[in-house]
Amino acid sequence: MHMKPIMFSLIVIFFGISLTNCSSDEKNAKIEVWLTDAPGDYDEVNIEIKEVAIHSETEGEESGWKKLEVNSGIYNVLELTNGLDTLLAALEIPAGKISQIRLILGDNNSLKIGDKIHSLKTPSGQQSGIKLQVHQTLTEGITYKILLDFDAARSIVHKGNDTYSLKPVIRTITEAQDGAIKGSVDPAESSPAIFAIIGLDTLGTTYANEEGNFMIRGLESGSYTVTFEPKEGYVPTQKESVPVSKGDVTDLGTITISF
């Protein structure tokens, strides 16, 4: 049986963090779906995850179910206890309301007790997916972590005669992971590079677009100096003591770049 090792989880976590300073479409929010587990009295609980989707309540063509690019495979959820978790899927979607997450499992689910492996039968009604309530309003520019807390002890049903079934009990926890800074520059053709700095550390960078708008995403909470380095002929400027809080976007308004 193929297993996802914990080292894979650590690599994915590091990779996810390394992307947080990248600029992106300011009208979007980012969703990350992570899996963790409450301990159970078994040696292994192996769950095959095939698909994850989010239901968006955004008006127009953007509403409805959206599939996430998922790290599909078989996970021993008992390796994901005591603060360990692993990234299942991530997606950028238009900011707005989401209502549900749908988790589709495969048939390769099993339970290990001692040296014995038991197949976990999945009720036929779950073929369309396990739907979980999330009900969250997503703010543009913010990354949200949806944690799927799988309760192994309550999800395994002993049917007798050494047979077991899987009726997943999953709690969802949604948290904003970062903050952002946005604004615009005038004139737009000054095309500045923009840096978010705390002390001597540059924690975020971006460029203003053709309309002069900018957003720096993936920022931890703190007080920033935001510097603007325009193209030749324009005068650099900066804004000091710019506050950033987790889950919020700080709007600097219009920054005038002198010639």
C-alpha positions in Angstrom: 0.0 0.0 0.0 1.4 3.4 -1.0 1.7 5.9 1.9 2.2 9.6 2.1 5.2 10.1 4.5 5.4 13.0 7.0 8.5 14.3 5.1 6.3 15.0 2.1 4.0 17.1 4.4 7.0 19.2 5.6 8.2 19.8 2.1 4.7 21.0 1.0 4.5 23.3 4.1 7.8 24.9 3.2 6.9 25.2 -0.5 3.6 26.8 0.5 5.3 29.4 2.7 7.8 30.3 0.0 5.0 31.4 -2.3 3.3 33.8 0.1 5.2 36.9 -1.0 4.2 36.6 -4.6 1.8 39.2 -6.0 -1.5 38.0 -7.5 -4.8 39.2 -8.7 -6.1 41.5 -6.0 -9.7 40.5 -6.7 -9.0 36.9 -5.6 -8.6 35.2 -2.3 -6.5 32.0 -1.8 -7.9 28.9 -0.2 -5.6 26.2 1.3 -7.2 22.9 2.5 -5.2 21.0 5.1 -5.9 17.7 6.8 -5.3 16.8 10.4 -6.6 14.2 12.8 -7.7 13.6 16.4 -6.0 10.5 17.7 -7.7 7.1 17.6 -7.0 3.8 19.3 -5.7 2.1 16.1 -2.3 1.6 14.5 -3.2 3.0 11.1 -6.3 4.6 9.6 -5.6 4.9 5.8 -7.9 7.2 3.8 -7.8 7.6 0.0 -8.6 11.2 -1.0 -9.4 11.7 -4.6 -11.0 15.2 -5.0 -11.7 18.4 -3.1 -14.1 21.1 -4.2 -15.3 24.4 -2.8 -18.8 25.8 -3.3 -18.7 29.6 -4.1 -21.7 31.8 -3.5 -20.2 34.6 -5.7 -22.8 36.1 -8.1 -22.7 35.3 -11.8 -20.6 32.7 -13.6 -18.2 32.4 -10.8 -20.7 30.7 -8.5 -21.0 26.9 -8.0 -18.5 24.1 -7.3 -14.9 24.6 -8.0 -12.4 21.7 -8.0 -9.1 22.3 -6.3 -5.8 20.8 -7.6 -5.5 18.1 -5.0 -2.5 16.0 -3.7 -4.5 12.9 -4.1 -3.4 9.6 -2.6 -3.7 7.5 0.5 -3.1 9.2 3.9 -2.5 7.5 7.2 -4.4 10.2 9.2 -2.9 8.9 12.5 0.4 10.4 11.4 -1.3 13.8 11.4 -1.9 14.3 15.1 -0.6 16.6 17.8 -0.2 19.7 15.6 0.9 18.0 12.4 -1.1 18.5 9.2 -0.7 18.2 5.5 -1.7 20.3 2.5 -4.4 18.6 0.4 -5.3 21.3 -2.1 -5.0 25.1 -2.9 -7.0 27.4 -5.2 -7.4 31.1 -5.9 -11.0 32.1 -6.4 -12.8 35.4 -6.6 -13.3 37.0 -3.2 -16.8 36.5 -1.7 -18.8 33.9 0.1 -18.1 30.2 0.2 -20.6 27.8 1.8 -19.4 24.2 1.6 -16.4 22.0 0.9 -16.8 18.6 -0.8 -14.4 15.7 -0.1 -14.5 12.7 -2.4 -12.9 9.5 -1.1 -11.7 6.5 -3.1 -12.2 2.8 -2.2 -8.7 2.1 -0.9 -9.5 2.8 2.7 -8.2 0.5 5.5 -7.7 0.1 9.2 -4.7 -1.5 10.8 -5.0 -3.1 14.3 -1.9 -4.9 15.4 -0.6 -6.9 12.5 -4.0 -7.2 10.8 -5.3 -5.0 8.0 -9.1 -4.5 7.7 -10.8 -3.0 4.7 -13.0 0.0 5.5 -16.3 -0.2 3.7 -17.7 3.2 2.6 -21.5 3.7 2.4 -22.7 4.1 -1.1 -24.2 7.5 -0.3 -20.7 8.9 0.0 -19.9 8.4 -3.7 -21.1 11.9 -4.4 -18.8 13.3 -1.8 -18.8 14.3 1.9 -20.2 17.8 2.1 -19.0 19.9 5.0 -20.2 23.4 6.0 -17.7 26.2 6.0 -19.7 29.5 5.5 -16.9 32.1 5.2 -16.6 35.4 3.5 -13.3 35.7 1.7 -11.5 39.0 1.6 -9.6 39.8 -1.6 -5.8 39.4 -1.1 -6.1 37.1 1.9 -5.1 33.5 2.3 -7.4 31.2 4.2 -6.6 27.9 5.7 -9.5 25.4 5.9 -8.4 22.7 8.3 -10.3 19.3 8.0 -10.0 17.8 11.5 -10.7 14.0 10.9 -11.9 12.3 14.1 -10.6 8.7 13.6 -12.2 7.4 16.8 -15.7 8.4 15.8 -15.3 7.7 12.1 -14.7 3.9 12.4 -17.7 1.7 13.0 -17.1 -1.8 14.1 -19.8 -4.0 12.4 -18.8 -7.3 14.1 -17.1 -10.4 12.6 -13.9 -8.3 12.2 -15.5 -6.0 9.7 -15.4 -2.2 9.9 -17.0 0.7 8.0 -16.0 4.3 7.4 -18.4 7.0 8.3 -16.2 10.1 8.4 -16.7 12.6 11.2 -14.9 15.8 10.1 -14.8 19.2 11.8 -13.9 22.2 9.6 -11.9 25.2 11.0 -11.4 28.2 8.8 -8.7 30.8 9.6 -7.2 33.8 7.8 -3.4 33.2 7.6 -2.1 36.6 6.6 -2.8 40.3 5.8 -2.1 42.5 2.8 -1.4 46.0 1.7 -3.0 47.6 -1.3 -3.3 51.0 -3.0 -2.5 52.8 -6.2 0.2 55.1 -7.5 -0.1 58.3 -9.5 1.1 58.5 -12.1 0.7 54.9 -13.1 3.5 55.2 -15.6 6.0 55.7 -12.8 5.9 51.9 -12.5 7.5 51.6 -9.1 8.8 48.5 -7.4 7.1 48.3 -4.0 8.6 46.8 -0.9 7.0 46.0 2.5 9.7 46.1 5.2 10.0 45.5 8.9 13.3 46.5 10.3 15.9 45.3 7.8 13.7 42.5 6.4 11.8 42.8 3.2 8.8 40.6 3.7 6.8 41.4 0.5 7.4 42.9 -2.9 5.3 43.7 -5.9 5.0 46.1 -8.9 2.1 48.5 -9.7 0.1 47.4 -12.7 -0.7 49.4 -15.8 -3.5 51.2 -14.0 -1.2 52.0 -11.0 -2.9 49.5 -8.7 -0.9 47.2 -6.4 -1.3 44.7 -3.7 1.3 42.9 -1.5 -0.1 39.7 -0.1 1.1 37.1 2.4 2.2 39.5 5.1 2.4 38.7 8.8 0.9 41.1 11.3 3.1 44.0 12.2 4.0 47.6 11.4 5.6 48.1 8.0 7.6 50.7 6.1 6.3 50.6 2.5 8.9 51.9 0.0 8.2 52.9 -3.7 11.2 52.7 -6.1 9.9 54.2 -9.4 11.6 54.1 -12.8 14.3 56.7 -13.6 13.1 60.3 -13.6 10.8 59.8 -10.6 11.5 60.4 -7.0 11.4 57.4 -4.5 9.0 57.7 -1.6 7.9 55.7 1.4 5.0 55.3 3.9 6.0 54.5 7.5 4.1 52.8 10.3 1.7 50.9 8.0 -0.3 48.5 10.2 -1.1 45.0 8.9 -3.4 42.6 10.8 -4.2 38.9 10.0 -7.3 38.8 7.9 -7.3 42.5 6.9 -6.2 44.4 3.9 -4.7 47.8 4.7 -5.6 50.4 2.0 -3.0 53.1 1.5 -5.2 54.9 -1.0 -3.3 56.9 -3.7 0.4 57.4 -3.4 1.7 60.4 -5.4 5.1 59.7 -7.1 6.8 63.0 -7.8 8.7 63.7 -11.1 
